[in-house]
Amino acid sequence: MYNKFFGFRSNPFQLLPDPEFLFPSKVHQKALTFLRYGISSDTAGFILVSGEVGTGKTTLIRSIMRELKKDIVFSRVNNTRLTSSELIAMINDDFGLDITGKDKTRLLHDLMEFLIEQYTRGNKAILIIDEAQNLTPELLEEIRLLSNLETDKAKLLQIILVGQPELRDILAQPELRSFRQRTTVSCHIHPLTREETEQYIFHRLEVAGNRHAVTFQDGSIDAIHDFARGVPRIINIVCDFLLLAAFTELMTDISLTMVEEVIQDLERENRYWQTDPGEAAQETPASSCDPKRTEREHEVYRKKKKIIANISSAEKLLDFTTYKHRAEMEHKYATMDERLNEMVRKIQDIEGRLNSGQD
């Protein structure tokens, strides 16, 4: 909606893992280097990429997949809550093999023949398993056995595991010692620093088409970083709301007050970190690992769209339990309702002007 106003070709803070927007932080560059090394090696064992929810693991993998040469074939598994037979079937299916009516034994036979055929053609086969923290120890052992498919000089299947920090805890279990010993490339994606958060924001603005679309006043980026704790996905959510708020006011300045208001609304709706303010200062980003967070963030985005479509009630933006007195509650409700209606009127007015300008 605001792309035309700010001069963007696309939404700079979309939640989709678009490789075009990959920010080359030090840790992301290191991870890319490790991935390139592991993929180019004929003898490397498992490649492990871990990181908190929203730190850019999927974007990183999609970026490296774009670099793959024509002599590389790959299978990618995203659903890891499955049985052993379902896992093999999913791998084969993504490699393009027929899986209809075949049991596990036949599936493994077909996979072996496919990998040998690719090797004789000079191709390299790569298996990428996302959300690997959901794999059971039994499935991890199954994957380890797949890594045994090899010739005297090369692996027939290169395996990349991508997951949240719990994956490392799972692999630390004594019964997975053999798996750990076969992991030759390992990297962890940390959240962004304060300086990287600022660079990240302007990087995305530039990729979208206008690095100078908005001006961040003193303290505003500090507030964004502190709330998001350096997690790119949450930075995107905050900045998307900020651009929408600036658009409705026909402004290009992002003030600290505006950031604080957006953060308060997001906190009331979603409680991203599920902590009190005092606890948030002590808790490290790596200690938060809620598998439902992605679902909550998409819910935020959907609710923003409802607001744009002229939501008639401000009830969902208020946490009534925080107000002890009914009079105060009603006053805040009325104020928010007026604010939302005014926002909608301004959006409609702006859209009318833009459409008139096109005509």
FIBARO-233587 format. One record per residue (C-alpha): x, y, z; residue number from 0; chain; residue in one letter. Coordinates in steps of 0.001 Angstrom, whole numbers, plus 500000, padded with zeros to 6 digits. Layout:
% residues N
X / Y / Z / NUM / A / A
...
% end
This chain:
% residues 359
500000 / 500000 / 500000 / 0 / A / M
502741 / 502484 / 500932 / 1 / A / Y
505262 / 501442 / 498254 / 2 / A / N
504261 / 504187 / 495810 / 3 / A / K
504372 / 506895 / 498477 / 4 / A / F
507913 / 505982 / 499578 / 5 / A / F
509186 / 505121 / 496108 / 6 / A / G
509659 / 501382 / 496660 / 7 / A / F
509600 / 498702 / 493986 / 8 / A / R
508565 / 496148 / 496594 / 9 / A / S
507799 / 495930 / 500304 / 10 / A / N
511169 / 496323 / 502083 / 11 / A / P
510056 / 494520 / 505217 / 12 / A / F
508048 / 491597 / 503903 / 13 / A / Q
508211 / 488394 / 505958 / 14 / A / L
508931 / 486150 / 502973 / 15 / A / L
512505 / 484725 / 502959 / 16 / A / P
513541 / 486477 / 499719 / 17 / A / D
517276 / 485952 / 498938 / 18 / A / P
517334 / 489360 / 497219 / 19 / A / E
517066 / 490944 / 500666 / 20 / A / F
519735 / 488797 / 502344 / 21 / A / L
521782 / 491094 / 504591 / 22 / A / F
525514 / 490244 / 504521 / 23 / A / P
526257 / 490492 / 508229 / 24 / A / S
529501 / 488947 / 509452 / 25 / A / K
527746 / 485853 / 510747 / 26 / A / V
525705 / 485406 / 507549 / 27 / A / H
528813 / 485794 / 505392 / 28 / A / Q
530585 / 483215 / 507534 / 29 / A / K
527662 / 480822 / 507212 / 30 / A / A
527613 / 481255 / 503421 / 31 / A / L
531346 / 480533 / 503271 / 32 / A / T
530912 / 477373 / 505346 / 33 / A / F
528005 / 476221 / 503184 / 34 / A / L
529932 / 476810 / 499965 / 35 / A / R
532875 / 474852 / 501332 / 36 / A / Y
530735 / 471944 / 502467 / 37 / A / G
528846 / 471771 / 499161 / 38 / A / I
532010 / 471973 / 497054 / 39 / A / S
533750 / 469236 / 499048 / 40 / A / S
533330 / 465646 / 497917 / 41 / A / D
534196 / 464223 / 501330 / 42 / A / T
532545 / 466607 / 503810 / 43 / A / A
530214 / 465077 / 506363 / 44 / A / G
527074 / 466695 / 507685 / 45 / A / F
526670 / 470465 / 507412 / 46 / A / I
524859 / 471989 / 510390 / 47 / A / L
523294 / 475482 / 510362 / 48 / A / V
521495 / 476576 / 513528 / 49 / A / S
519931 / 479820 / 514691 / 50 / A / G
517041 / 481330 / 516590 / 51 / A / E
513586 / 481711 / 515044 / 52 / A / V
513622 / 484579 / 512544 / 53 / A / G
517400 / 485012 / 512258 / 54 / A / T
517464 / 484301 / 508515 / 55 / A / G
518273 / 480599 / 508201 / 56 / A / K
515730 / 479920 / 505455 / 57 / A / T
516760 / 483050 / 503529 / 58 / A / T
520359 / 481885 / 503782 / 59 / A / L
519519 / 478442 / 502409 / 60 / A / I
517484 / 479898 / 499549 / 61 / A / R
520403 / 482169 / 498723 / 62 / A / S
522863 / 479282 / 498530 / 63 / A / I
520383 / 477268 / 496451 / 64 / A / M
520404 / 480071 / 493877 / 65 / A / R
524146 / 479614 / 493543 / 66 / A / E
523978 / 475887 / 492862 / 67 / A / L
525412 / 474900 / 489515 / 68 / A / K
523604 / 472808 / 486936 / 69 / A / K
525576 / 469721 / 487960 / 70 / A / D
523969 / 469810 / 491421 / 71 / A / I
520600 / 468204 / 492140 / 72 / A / V
518917 / 468723 / 495455 / 73 / A / F
516022 / 467562 / 497572 / 74 / A / S
514596 / 469777 / 500293 / 75 / A / R
512514 / 468559 / 503227 / 76 / A / V
510571 / 471144 / 505240 / 77 / A / N
508152 / 468920 / 507147 / 78 / A / N
510143 / 467015 / 509747 / 79 / A / T
507313 / 465646 / 511878 / 80 / A / R
507028 / 462345 / 510057 / 81 / A / L
507907 / 458678 / 510165 / 82 / A / T
511006 / 457043 / 508747 / 83 / A / S
509172 / 455807 / 505647 / 84 / A / S
507572 / 459224 / 505105 / 85 / A / E
510977 / 460881 / 505321 / 86 / A / L
512479 / 458643 / 502620 / 87 / A / I
509380 / 459105 / 500466 / 88 / A / A
509594 / 462882 / 500785 / 89 / A / M
513289 / 462862 / 499853 / 90 / A / I
512657 / 460701 / 496801 / 91 / A / N
509661 / 462733 / 495729 / 92 / A / D
511646 / 465987 / 495801 / 93 / A / D
514380 / 464326 / 493763 / 94 / A / F
511666 / 463593 / 491203 / 95 / A / G
511401 / 459854 / 491819 / 96 / A / L
508129 / 457943 / 491679 / 97 / A / D
506979 / 456950 / 495177 / 98 / A / I
503512 / 455588 / 494390 / 99 / A / T
502692 / 452412 / 496294 / 100 / A / G
506283 / 451731 / 497378 / 101 / A / K
507393 / 450532 / 500779 / 102 / A / D
510496 / 451749 / 502592 / 103 / A / K
512743 / 449014 / 501220 / 104 / A / T
511830 / 449866 / 497637 / 105 / A / R
512162 / 453592 / 498302 / 106 / A / L
515694 / 453128 / 499657 / 107 / A / L
516599 / 450967 / 496657 / 108 / A / H
515338 / 453631 / 494251 / 109 / A / D
517227 / 456351 / 496123 / 110 / A / L
520466 / 454383 / 495987 / 111 / A / M
520122 / 453783 / 492248 / 112 / A / E
519349 / 457471 / 491672 / 113 / A / F
522401 / 458619 / 493643 / 114 / A / L
524697 / 456212 / 491777 / 115 / A / I
523299 / 457415 / 488456 / 116 / A / E
523897 / 461053 / 489417 / 117 / A / Q
527451 / 460258 / 490472 / 118 / A / Y
528240 / 458524 / 487174 / 119 / A / T
526902 / 461600 / 485346 / 120 / A / R
529218 / 463849 / 487319 / 121 / A / G
526388 / 465396 / 489309 / 122 / A / N
526306 / 466011 / 493046 / 123 / A / K
523199 / 465241 / 495098 / 124 / A / A
522362 / 467416 / 498100 / 125 / A / I
519702 / 466890 / 500748 / 126 / A / L
518576 / 469965 / 502726 / 127 / A / I
516492 / 469313 / 505837 / 128 / A / I
514879 / 472426 / 507335 / 129 / A / D
513320 / 472575 / 510823 / 130 / A / E
515656 / 469740 / 511761 / 131 / A / A
515126 / 470377 / 515488 / 132 / A / Q
511861 / 468434 / 515133 / 133 / A / N
513646 / 465252 / 514059 / 134 / A / L
513598 / 462439 / 516593 / 135 / A / T
516838 / 460642 / 517494 / 136 / A / P
515522 / 457690 / 515476 / 137 / A / E
515100 / 459821 / 512348 / 138 / A / L
518526 / 461387 / 512855 / 139 / A / L
519995 / 457890 / 512939 / 140 / A / E
518128 / 457119 / 509712 / 141 / A / E
519688 / 460208 / 508147 / 142 / A / I
523122 / 459167 / 509391 / 143 / A / R
522710 / 455858 / 507601 / 144 / A / L
521896 / 457740 / 504394 / 145 / A / L
525243 / 459519 / 504727 / 146 / A / S
526933 / 456105 / 504496 / 147 / A / N
525994 / 455975 / 500816 / 148 / A / L
529426 / 456665 / 499350 / 149 / A / E
532182 / 455492 / 497051 / 150 / A / T
535829 / 455116 / 498025 / 151 / A / D
536462 / 458772 / 497186 / 152 / A / K
533221 / 460700 / 497473 / 153 / A / A
529888 / 460972 / 499246 / 154 / A / K
526896 / 460121 / 497094 / 155 / A / L
524659 / 462386 / 499175 / 156 / A / L
525647 / 465634 / 500886 / 157 / A / Q
523333 / 466434 / 503810 / 158 / A / I
522617 / 469907 / 505245 / 159 / A / I
520662 / 470204 / 508496 / 160 / A / L
519046 / 473547 / 509331 / 161 / A / V
517305 / 474128 / 512646 / 162 / A / G
516768 / 476047 / 515844 / 163 / A / Q
519245 / 475883 / 518762 / 164 / A / P
517483 / 472842 / 520238 / 165 / A / E
518961 / 470825 / 517377 / 166 / A / L
522397 / 471138 / 518968 / 167 / A / R
520989 / 469941 / 522288 / 168 / A / D
519477 / 466919 / 520565 / 169 / A / I
522736 / 466093 / 518806 / 170 / A / L
524558 / 466315 / 522154 / 171 / A / A
522760 / 463186 / 523360 / 172 / A / Q
525141 / 460247 / 523951 / 173 / A / P
523334 / 457951 / 521505 / 174 / A / E
524011 / 460445 / 518679 / 175 / A / L
527773 / 460509 / 519189 / 176 / A / R
528343 / 458860 / 515834 / 177 / A / S
526241 / 461547 / 514140 / 178 / A / F
528231 / 464348 / 515808 / 179 / A / R
531496 / 462833 / 514674 / 180 / A / Q
530331 / 462998 / 511063 / 181 / A / R
529457 / 466720 / 511305 / 182 / A / T
532371 / 468498 / 509631 / 183 / A / T
530858 / 471948 / 508998 / 184 / A / V
528875 / 473745 / 511698 / 185 / A / S
527801 / 477363 / 512158 / 186 / A / C
525336 / 479232 / 514342 / 187 / A / H
523521 / 482394 / 513200 / 188 / A / I
523435 / 484954 / 515994 / 189 / A / H
521031 / 487916 / 516193 / 190 / A / P
522217 / 491239 / 514793 / 191 / A / L
524156 / 493765 / 516850 / 192 / A / T
522880 / 497322 / 517298 / 193 / A / R
525094 / 498547 / 514444 / 194 / A / E
524034 / 495668 / 512225 / 195 / A / E
520370 / 496377 / 512953 / 196 / A / T
520765 / 499887 / 511554 / 197 / A / E
522680 / 498602 / 508526 / 198 / A / Q
520047 / 495884 / 508031 / 199 / A / Y
517174 / 498391 / 507969 / 200 / A / I
518835 / 500661 / 505417 / 201 / A / F
519979 / 497657 / 503364 / 202 / A / H
516387 / 496517 / 502954 / 203 / A / R
515211 / 500035 / 502128 / 204 / A / L
517880 / 500232 / 499445 / 205 / A / E
517061 / 496837 / 497936 / 206 / A / V
513385 / 497843 / 497847 / 207 / A / A
514292 / 500933 / 495838 / 208 / A / G
514764 / 503911 / 498171 / 209 / A / N
517419 / 503919 / 500874 / 210 / A / R
516440 / 507449 / 501908 / 211 / A / H
512674 / 506865 / 502064 / 212 / A / A
512502 / 507724 / 505771 / 213 / A / V
514644 / 509396 / 508416 / 214 / A / T
515047 / 507746 / 511808 / 215 / A / F
515266 / 510261 / 514619 / 216 / A / Q
517584 / 509841 / 517608 / 217 / A / D
516827 / 506799 / 519689 / 218 / A / G
514342 / 505242 / 517263 / 219 / A / S
516662 / 502541 / 515913 / 220 / A / I
517920 / 501834 / 519431 / 221 / A / D
514317 / 501166 / 520471 / 222 / A / A
513720 / 498902 / 517462 / 223 / A / I
516855 / 496899 / 518198 / 224 / A / H
516119 / 496580 / 521904 / 225 / A / D
512603 / 495308 / 521287 / 226 / A / F
513546 / 492948 / 518443 / 227 / A / A
516745 / 491825 / 520196 / 228 / A / R
518466 / 491820 / 516852 / 229 / A / G
516113 / 489222 / 515320 / 230 / A / V
515569 / 490215 / 511647 / 231 / A / P
512004 / 488919 / 511395 / 232 / A / R
510810 / 491029 / 514321 / 233 / A / I
512738 / 494034 / 512997 / 234 / A / I
510751 / 493574 / 509768 / 235 / A / N
507433 / 493479 / 511607 / 236 / A / I
508182 / 496652 / 513584 / 237 / A / V
509476 / 498553 / 510546 / 238 / A / C
506512 / 497477 / 508407 / 239 / A / D
504126 / 498943 / 510970 / 240 / A / F
506259 / 502083 / 511247 / 241 / A / L
506114 / 502687 / 507495 / 242 / A / L
502364 / 502212 / 507556 / 243 / A / L
502002 / 504695 / 510429 / 244 / A / A
504238 / 507225 / 508649 / 245 / A / A
502265 / 506771 / 505432 / 246 / A / F
498949 / 507505 / 507104 / 247 / A / T
500396 / 510755 / 508467 / 248 / A / E
502134 / 511636 / 505159 / 249 / A / L
505428 / 511711 / 507053 / 250 / A / M
508952 / 510545 / 506273 / 251 / A / T
510357 / 510992 / 509789 / 252 / A / D
510287 / 508080 / 512227 / 253 / A / I
510321 / 509408 / 515780 / 254 / A / S
511118 / 507592 / 518990 / 255 / A / L
507543 / 508225 / 520132 / 256 / A / T
506171 / 506550 / 517009 / 257 / A / M
508409 / 503512 / 517573 / 258 / A / V
507334 / 503238 / 521199 / 259 / A / E
503651 / 503368 / 520239 / 260 / A / E
504068 / 500614 / 517639 / 261 / A / V
506006 / 498468 / 520092 / 262 / A / I
503323 / 498917 / 522744 / 263 / A / Q
500620 / 497792 / 520304 / 264 / A / D
502670 / 494767 / 519259 / 265 / A / L
503396 / 493835 / 522846 / 266 / A / E
499733 / 494019 / 523812 / 267 / A / R
498760 / 491828 / 520898 / 268 / A / E
501518 / 489256 / 520837 / 269 / A / N
503862 / 489316 / 523846 / 270 / A / R
506728 / 488281 / 521554 / 271 / A / Y
509157 / 487499 / 524319 / 272 / A / W
506682 / 486520 / 527067 / 273 / A / Q
508674 / 488389 / 529716 / 274 / A / T
508308 / 491398 / 531959 / 275 / A / D
510396 / 494441 / 531003 / 276 / A / P
512839 / 493752 / 533838 / 277 / A / G
513318 / 490167 / 532703 / 278 / A / E
513783 / 491153 / 529068 / 279 / A / A
516959 / 493032 / 529888 / 280 / A / A
518492 / 489945 / 531456 / 281 / A / Q
517338 / 487290 / 528997 / 282 / A / E
519540 / 486613 / 525992 / 283 / A / T
518038 / 486179 / 522512 / 284 / A / P
519112 / 482549 / 522387 / 285 / A / A
517021 / 481719 / 525451 / 286 / A / S
513759 / 482457 / 523616 / 287 / A / S
512715 / 479651 / 521356 / 288 / A / C
508946 / 479463 / 520930 / 289 / A / D
507890 / 477228 / 518010 / 290 / A / P
504566 / 479114 / 517844 / 291 / A / K
506235 / 482498 / 517320 / 292 / A / R
506063 / 482328 / 513526 / 293 / A / T
502309 / 481727 / 513704 / 294 / A / E
501867 / 484723 / 516017 / 295 / A / R
503871 / 486998 / 513725 / 296 / A / E
501745 / 486086 / 510722 / 297 / A / H
498684 / 486831 / 512846 / 298 / A / E
500077 / 490338 / 513456 / 299 / A / V
500389 / 490859 / 509729 / 300 / A / Y
496840 / 489675 / 509086 / 301 / A / R
495489 / 492004 / 511760 / 302 / A / K
497289 / 494939 / 510176 / 303 / A / K
495472 / 494199 / 506925 / 304 / A / K
492164 / 494189 / 508778 / 305 / A / K
492931 / 497636 / 510178 / 306 / A / I
493638 / 498940 / 506671 / 307 / A / I
490289 / 497513 / 505528 / 308 / A / A
488555 / 499829 / 508027 / 309 / A / N
488194 / 497788 / 511161 / 310 / A / I
485105 / 499044 / 512927 / 311 / A / S
486180 / 498191 / 516433 / 312 / A / S
489415 / 498803 / 518331 / 313 / A / A
488702 / 496000 / 520757 / 314 / A / E
491473 / 493735 / 519458 / 315 / A / K
494098 / 496415 / 519951 / 316 / A / L
493337 / 496885 / 523633 / 317 / A / L
494222 / 494572 / 526471 / 318 / A / D
491314 / 495241 / 528785 / 319 / A / F
492924 / 493420 / 531671 / 320 / A / T
495500 / 496183 / 532040 / 321 / A / T
492935 / 498784 / 533076 / 322 / A / Y
491616 / 498684 / 536615 / 323 / A / K
488869 / 501226 / 536168 / 324 / A / H
486040 / 501090 / 533679 / 325 / A / R
486093 / 504852 / 533063 / 326 / A / A
489755 / 504720 / 532021 / 327 / A / E
489090 / 501706 / 529820 / 328 / A / M
486230 / 503417 / 527997 / 329 / A / E
488268 / 506570 / 527479 / 330 / A / H
491188 / 504681 / 525964 / 331 / A / K
488808 / 502613 / 523845 / 332 / A / Y
487191 / 505734 / 522412 / 333 / A / A
490577 / 507370 / 521759 / 334 / A / T
491879 / 504331 / 519911 / 335 / A / M
488661 / 504032 / 517922 / 336 / A / D
488947 / 507656 / 516774 / 337 / A / E
492584 / 507131 / 515895 / 338 / A / R
491847 / 504086 / 513780 / 339 / A / L
488996 / 505767 / 511942 / 340 / A / N
491179 / 508792 / 511242 / 341 / A / E
493920 / 506482 / 509950 / 342 / A / M
491491 / 504773 / 507587 / 343 / A / V
490179 / 508111 / 506300 / 344 / A / R
493708 / 509306 / 505592 / 345 / A / K
494586 / 506080 / 503784 / 346 / A / I
491497 / 506389 / 501603 / 347 / A / Q
492264 / 510044 / 500895 / 348 / A / D
495871 / 509264 / 499940 / 349 / A / I
494820 / 506392 / 497692 / 350 / A / E
492328 / 508714 / 496006 / 351 / A / G
495051 / 511271 / 495335 / 352 / A / R
497441 / 508660 / 494006 / 353 / A / L
494805 / 507225 / 491702 / 354 / A / N
493906 / 510706 / 490475 / 355 / A / S
497562 / 511357 / 489753 / 356 / A / G
497773 / 508200 / 487660 / 357 / A / Q
494757 / 509236 / 485634 / 358 / A / D
% end
